[in-house]
């Protein structure tokens, strides 16, 4: 959104005001920015005229900020700090940039993070800021360029790149498997079942696929795969977990497949990109890379 020029004071006025507000002295501010006391005073007066209100209370040999001036000083200081930081980052890395990416916790830590060094080796100038988001959000209200999304191909205000499908399998600790001796789907009903809040009907769909009628299902509820997987490792029950995210757990022997009966999820993994950022070079490079990475079946486990 374009900002009206009348609301954009010149940088010289803002620098003079920030220094005077911080130092509580026009004389000290002038010494810091190489201006005379009278020049600083004139710039502050020009800014006050633009704002339509006084920023300082002037008393004989001193000045102090008004209440409104204190609030304005905080905002201006933060804005100047962001401009300085952006300038420093650009000078240090003019060929790169920063990619602000929202991730799903388990996907981000178990699938994406181990692969990011390969991307950064190809694009050493790009840096990442990663944050967790469990559900879609409005890109217009978030300072994010893209997000990893699991669900339907539906995210208003975003372009979606299909990354991969997902197969889940009932998994538990070796001790639990030995204790219950699972042989057929109905046997799982004797053990505690662990549920994901984001997929409340997953077990029902799995039992339907196996032509079993489980009746009402109860059990512990988790909001993330990582905690559900850890609960399964800790002998708390059987969880339906994505195979490609638990390969290491199975390889180490922390988890086993309770039954070799996988189910393909109806949802898919996508990269959701803000429609206003698709031409941003770091995002364009990341989109190309992650699509290729996800399409290689040897890299999904």
N, C-alpha and C positions, 0 to 999 in steps of 0.2 A: 504494500500500500504506500503510495507516494505521500510524503510529508510536506505540508504547505511551507514554503520558504520563510514565511513570516514567523513561524515557530522554531526556526533554526538560527539562534544567535551565532555570530562568528566565533571561530576557535579562539581568537585573541581575547574576546570578551569573557569567554568561559574560563580560559586559563587564568586571567587576572582575577576573576571572581573566586575560583577554586583556591588559589593561593591566598587571597585575602581572607576567605572564610576559614581556611585551615590555620593561618597564622594570626588571625584576629588583628591584623595591622596592614594598612595600605603601604606603609613605609617598608616593612619587612617583605611584603609581597613584591614590591617593586625591585628590591634588591635581589630577590630570587629569580625574577624573570627579566631582569635587566631593563627596567623601566623606572622613571621617577615616580615619587609618591603622587604628584599631581596627575601624571599620566594614568596611573592605576585608578585614581579617584574619578577621572573622566570616563574611563571604561566602565567602571561600576555604575556610574550615573547613566551611561548610555544603555546598559543592560536593564537597569531599573525602569527606564523610560520605555523600553521594548516590552517589559513585563507588565507595566502599569502599576507597580507597587514597589515600595522600598525593601531592600534586602538587608540593610544595616541600620542600626540606630547609631547616629553620630553624636558623640559626646565630647566636648572640648578636645582632649588629646587622645581619644580612643574611639574605637568602633566595636560594635558587637552585632551579631546576627539577630534579625527578628525571628520569631517562631517559624514563619513561612520561609524565611531565608535559610534556616537550618535544614528544613526538609528539602528545599531545592538544592542546597549544597551537597547533601548526601546523594541525591539522584545524579547531579552533574559529576561528582567524583567517581561514582560507579561507571557512568557512561564513558568518561575519559579513560578510566582504567581498562574498560573493554576495548576501546579504540587502540590504546597503547599495546594491549596484549595481542590483538589481531595484527597490528603492524609488526610487532616483534616476531610473531609466528610466521608471517608472510616473508619477512626478510630472511629468517633462518631457513625457510623451506618454501621458496617461491614456486617450485614445481610440484608440490604436494598439496596437502590440505587435511582437514579433519572430517572424519565420518562419524556422525552421531547415530548409533544403531541400537534399537531395542531388541532384546533377545528373550527367548524362553529359557528359564534357568537351566534345565537339564540338557536341552539341545545345545545351549550356548556353551556350557562347561564340558560336555562330553563329546560333542561332535564338532562344533565350530572352533572353540579355543585351540584344540590341538592342530588345527589346520591353518590358523591365521598366520603363523610364521612363514608358511609358504607364500601366502599372499603378500606379506610385507617384504619378503625377499624380492618379489617381482616389482613391488611399488614401495620402495623404502621411504619415500617422502610422505606417505599417508599415515596418519595416526588415527586411532579409534577411541571413541568414548562410548562405553557400553553401559546400558541401563536395562533393568528388568521390567518387562510388561507382560502380563498374563493374558490380556485380552485386547481387542482392537481399540484404538483411540482416535481422536481427531488430530490429524497432522497439523491442522491450522493452529491448534492450541498448544502444541508441543514442539520444542526445539530439537526435533529428530528428523533425520533424513530417510530412514527406512526401518523396517522391523521384520523379525522372523515371525511368521503367522502360521498357526496350525488350525485348520478348520475348513469351512467352505470357501470357494473362490469368490468371496464377497467382502469388500472393504471400501466403503464410500470415500472418495477423495484419494485413492491410492491406485497405482498400477501394480498388478500381481504377477510375479514370475513363479511358475510351478517349479518346485525343487525336487520333491520326492514323495512317494507314497510311504505307508507305514504298515508293518505287520507286528501284531502283538502276540505274546505267548504267555500262558500261565507259568509263573516262575516263583520259586520259593527256595529256602535254604536246603542243603543236602540233609540236614538233620530232620527237618519237617517232612521231606519227601520219604525218608526212611521210616519215620514214625507212622505215617498214614498209608504208605504203600499204594499210591495212586495207580489205578489200572485203567479206569474209564472215567468219563466226565462226571458222572454222578458221585464218584468218590470224593471229588473236591468239596462237596457240600458238607462233608464231615469236618473240614478244616475251616479256620477263619478266612474269610475273603476280604481283601483290601481293595478299597474303592478310590477312584479319582473324582474329585468334585467337578472337574471340567468334563468328565465322561460318565455321568451317573448311570447310564444304561449299558455300559460296556460289557459287564458280566452277563446281563440278560441276552444281549446279542450273541455273545460267545456260546452260551448254552443253547440258544436257538439254532445256531449253526451246527452244533453237535447233535441236534434232534433230541435234546434233553429238556425236561420240564422242571426247573429248580424250585418254582414257587417263589414267595417273597425272599429277597436276599438282604442280609444285614451284614454289618461289619464296620471296621474302622474306615474313616474317611480322611483323605489327604488332599491338599491343594497342589502338590507338586510331585512329579515322578521321582525326584531324588529322594524325598522323604518316604515315599511308598516303597521304593527299592531298598532303602536302608531298613525299613520295617520288615521287609521280606527276608533280608539278610539276617536280621535279628530274631528270626523264628516266630514272628508275630502273625504270619499268615501267607496266603498265596495272592500275588498281584498280577494283573494283566499288564505287561511291560513291553515297550517297543524293543524288538530283538536287536536292532542296530545300536541301541543305547546301553544295552546290558552285556554286550559281547565280552568286555573286559571282566565283568563280574563272573560270567560263566567260565571264562578262561582261567580265572584264578580259583575257581571252585567255591566262590562265595554264594553263587546262585546256581540252580539247575532248572531245567524245564520240568515242571511238575508233570506235564503230559506233552508229547510232541504234536500238539494240535494248534497251529497258529491261526490267526484270523486277520485278514486285511482290514484296516480301518477305513471307514467311509470318507474320513477327512484326509487332507493332504497338507504337506508343508509348503509354504510359499515365502517368497521375499516380497514384502509390501513396501512400495516406494512412494514417497510423497510426490504427487503430480507436479508440484512446483520445483522439485529438485532433480528431476530425471536427467537434466543436462549437466548437472554438477559433476565434474570429471572424476573425483574420488568415488562417487556413487556409481557412475557408469562403469568404472573399472571393476568395482566390487560386484556389480550385477553380472558382468561377463564371467568373472572368476567363479562365483559361487554356483552359477548355473552349470558350468563345466564340471566343477568339483562334485556337485550333487548327482550329475548324470553318469559319473563313473561308478559302476556297481562295486568295484573292488575297494572303494573308499568309504562305503556307507556303513561298514561294520567296524 
